[in-house]
Amino acid sequence: MLHLLQVIVGESQTNRKNKQVQHRNISKILMEQGFTNTTMMRSELGIGEQNDFRCQISETVQFDNLPIIIETTGSGFRIQKVIPRISEQMESGNLFTVPVYNLFKDSLPVKNTDFLLLKIFLFEKKHWFKPSLHYKVVRILGDHRLIWTNAVRGLKGPAKKKRRFFSFDPTPIIIESVVPAKMINELIPKLKAIIQDEVVIAIPVHVFFRQ
């Protein structure tokens, strides 16, 4: 079964043994092991391992030390196999996995849950004269009145010492949307028509408030 792996570490945290930045080593390991949809995101603020409050108040990585979130998907076997190598790089942080469904391949548990969280991993270049892929996806979700859908822009590879706000490099983007299970079969062919090699996963969730 497909699994989602999430790792959270400080942006400037290094490994004591090799003195290298943890999140760069972790993303490198995942890419070398074939996890090509690995995406890194920088939190705007967060709580560190010492219960310290962190927020962006400068352009210096070492000063802010914001949380970096790394996400990828793979089979449970492949994820379990790579976890020891990731753990070796971590002096502090958070690491977890959760079983998920491949939206286009797996049989979804629509009879056993009322809602599914969709996570769509995109990696795209900027187009000046036509709508981007993530814009098209969000519009489809909007046409189905899937409120509070959101698209988060990831980092363009390992974080630099100076943050770059303008770049023409391909950009990783994660779209999240909570979808009623009864609507999912209607939505799949429309997403499939525009999403080719991207990873789309579904996670059963309980919704307590939604308006």
C-alpha positions as CSV (number, residue, x, y, z in Angstrom):
1,M,0.0,0.0,0.0
2,L,1.1,3.6,-0.7
3,H,2.4,5.6,2.3
4,L,3.0,9.3,2.9
5,L,6.3,10.2,4.6
6,Q,6.7,13.5,6.3
7,V,9.9,14.9,7.9
8,I,10.2,18.2,9.8
9,V,13.6,19.6,10.8
10,G,15.1,23.0,11.4
11,E,16.4,24.8,8.3
12,S,19.9,25.4,9.7
13,Q,20.2,22.2,11.8
14,T,23.3,20.1,11.0
15,N,24.3,16.5,11.6
16,R,26.9,16.3,14.4
17,K,28.9,13.6,12.6
18,N,29.2,15.1,9.1
19,K,28.4,18.7,9.9
20,Q,26.0,18.9,6.9
21,V,22.6,20.5,6.9
22,Q,20.0,17.9,7.7
23,H,17.2,18.7,5.3
24,R,19.6,18.8,2.3
25,N,21.0,15.3,3.2
26,I,17.5,13.9,3.7
27,S,16.1,15.3,0.4
28,K,19.3,14.0,-1.3
29,I,18.8,10.5,0.1
30,L,15.2,10.4,-0.9
31,M,16.0,11.5,-4.5
32,E,18.8,9.0,-4.7
33,Q,16.4,6.3,-3.7
34,G,14.0,7.2,-6.4
35,F,11.4,9.3,-4.5
36,T,11.1,11.7,-7.3
37,N,8.1,13.5,-6.0
38,T,9.9,14.6,-2.9
39,T,8.8,18.2,-2.0
40,M,10.3,20.6,0.6
41,M,8.3,23.5,2.1
42,R,9.5,26.2,4.5
43,S,7.1,27.1,7.4
44,E,6.4,30.7,8.0
45,L,6.6,30.1,11.7
46,G,6.7,27.2,14.1
47,I,7.8,25.7,17.4
48,G,11.3,24.2,17.7
49,E,12.6,21.2,19.6
50,Q,13.2,23.4,22.7
51,N,9.6,24.7,22.5
52,D,11.1,27.9,21.1
53,F,9.0,30.1,18.9
54,R,10.4,30.6,15.4
55,C,9.3,33.1,12.7
56,Q,10.8,34.8,9.6
57,I,12.3,38.1,10.6
58,S,15.3,38.1,8.3
59,E,16.7,36.6,5.1
60,T,19.3,34.7,7.0
61,V,18.7,30.9,7.4
62,Q,20.8,30.5,10.4
63,F,19.1,33.3,12.3
64,D,15.5,32.2,11.7
65,N,16.0,28.4,11.6
66,L,12.4,27.9,10.4
67,P,10.9,24.4,10.2
68,I,11.4,22.7,6.8
69,I,8.7,20.1,5.9
70,I,9.8,17.3,3.5
71,E,7.1,15.1,2.1
72,T,7.1,12.2,-0.3
73,T,5.2,9.0,-1.1
74,G,6.1,5.4,-1.9
75,S,5.2,1.8,-1.1
76,G,5.3,0.9,2.6
77,F,8.3,-1.4,1.9
78,R,10.3,1.4,0.3
79,I,9.4,3.9,3.0
80,Q,10.4,1.5,5.8
81,K,13.6,0.7,4.0
82,V,14.7,4.4,3.8
83,I,13.6,5.5,7.3
84,P,16.8,4.2,9.0
85,R,19.0,6.3,6.7
86,I,16.8,9.4,7.3
87,S,16.9,8.9,11.1
88,E,20.7,8.8,11.0
89,Q,20.7,12.3,9.6
90,M,18.3,13.7,12.3
91,E,19.6,15.3,15.5
92,S,16.1,16.6,16.2
93,G,12.8,16.9,14.3
94,N,9.6,14.9,13.5
95,L,9.2,11.9,11.2
96,F,6.0,10.0,10.6
97,T,4.3,7.8,7.9
98,V,0.7,7.2,7.2
99,P,-1.0,4.8,4.8
100,V,-2.7,6.6,1.9
101,Y,-4.5,5.7,-1.4
102,N,-3.4,6.3,-4.9
103,L,-6.4,8.2,-6.3
104,F,-6.0,6.9,-9.8
105,K,-5.0,3.3,-9.0
106,D,-6.4,2.1,-5.7
107,S,-9.9,1.1,-4.7
108,L,-11.0,3.9,-2.4
109,P,-12.8,3.3,0.9
110,V,-15.8,5.4,-0.1
111,K,-18.3,3.2,1.8
112,N,-16.3,3.5,5.1
113,T,-15.7,7.2,5.2
114,D,-17.5,10.4,4.5
115,F,-14.5,12.6,3.5
116,L,-11.2,12.2,1.8
117,L,-8.2,14.6,1.9
118,L,-6.7,14.9,-1.5
119,K,-3.0,15.8,-1.8
120,I,-1.8,16.5,-5.3
121,F,2.0,16.8,-5.8
122,L,2.9,18.9,-8.9
123,F,6.2,20.1,-10.3
124,E,5.8,22.7,-13.0
125,K,7.4,25.6,-14.9
126,K,5.9,29.1,-15.0
127,H,3.9,29.9,-18.2
128,W,3.3,33.5,-19.0
129,F,0.6,33.1,-21.6
130,K,-1.4,30.1,-20.4
131,P,-2.9,29.0,-17.1
132,S,-0.6,26.9,-14.9
133,L,-1.4,23.3,-14.1
134,H,-2.1,24.0,-10.4
135,Y,-4.5,26.8,-11.4
136,K,-6.4,24.4,-13.7
137,V,-6.6,21.8,-10.9
138,V,-7.8,24.4,-8.4
139,R,-10.5,25.6,-10.8
140,I,-11.8,22.1,-11.2
141,L,-12.0,21.7,-7.5
142,G,-13.7,25.1,-7.2
143,D,-16.2,24.1,-9.9
144,H,-17.3,21.3,-7.5
145,R,-17.6,23.8,-4.6
146,L,-14.7,22.2,-2.7
147,I,-14.3,25.1,-0.3
148,W,-11.0,25.7,1.5
149,T,-8.9,24.1,-1.2
150,N,-5.4,25.4,-1.0
151,A,-2.2,25.3,-3.0
152,V,1.2,25.6,-1.3
153,R,4.4,26.5,-3.1
154,G,7.4,24.4,-2.1
155,L,11.1,25.3,-2.3
156,K,12.9,25.1,-5.6
157,G,15.4,22.5,-4.4
158,P,17.6,22.7,-1.3
159,A,17.2,26.0,0.5
160,K,20.0,28.5,-0.1
161,K,21.6,30.7,2.5
162,K,19.8,33.6,0.9
163,R,16.2,33.1,-0.1
164,R,15.2,33.7,-3.7
165,F,11.8,35.3,-4.3
166,F,12.0,35.3,-8.1
167,S,13.0,32.3,-10.2
168,F,12.1,30.6,-13.4
169,D,13.0,27.1,-12.2
170,P,10.4,24.4,-12.0
171,T,8.4,24.8,-8.8
172,P,7.0,22.1,-6.6
173,I,3.4,22.7,-5.5
174,I,1.1,20.7,-3.2
175,I,-2.6,21.1,-3.5
176,E,-4.9,20.0,-0.7
177,S,-8.6,19.6,-0.7
178,V,-11.2,17.9,1.5
179,V,-13.6,16.0,-0.8
180,P,-16.9,14.3,0.1
181,A,-16.4,10.6,-0.6
182,K,-19.6,10.4,-2.6
183,M,-18.2,13.0,-5.0
184,I,-14.8,11.3,-5.6
185,N,-15.8,9.1,-8.6
186,E,-17.2,12.1,-10.4
187,L,-14.0,14.0,-9.8
188,I,-11.4,11.4,-10.8
189,P,-11.8,11.5,-14.6
190,K,-11.7,15.3,-14.7
191,L,-8.4,15.3,-12.7
192,K,-7.1,12.4,-14.8
193,A,-7.7,14.4,-18.0
194,I,-5.1,17.1,-17.0
195,I,-2.8,15.3,-14.5
196,Q,-0.5,12.9,-16.2
197,D,2.5,11.7,-14.3
198,E,1.8,13.6,-11.0
199,V,1.2,11.9,-7.7
200,V,-2.4,12.2,-6.3
201,I,-3.2,10.6,-3.0
202,A,-6.3,10.3,-0.8
203,I,-6.5,10.0,2.9
204,P,-9.7,9.2,4.9
205,V,-10.4,12.0,7.4
206,H,-13.1,13.0,9.9
207,V,-14.5,16.5,9.3
208,F,-16.0,18.3,12.3
209,F,-16.6,21.7,10.9
210,R,-16.7,22.8,7.2
211,Q,-18.4,26.0,6.0
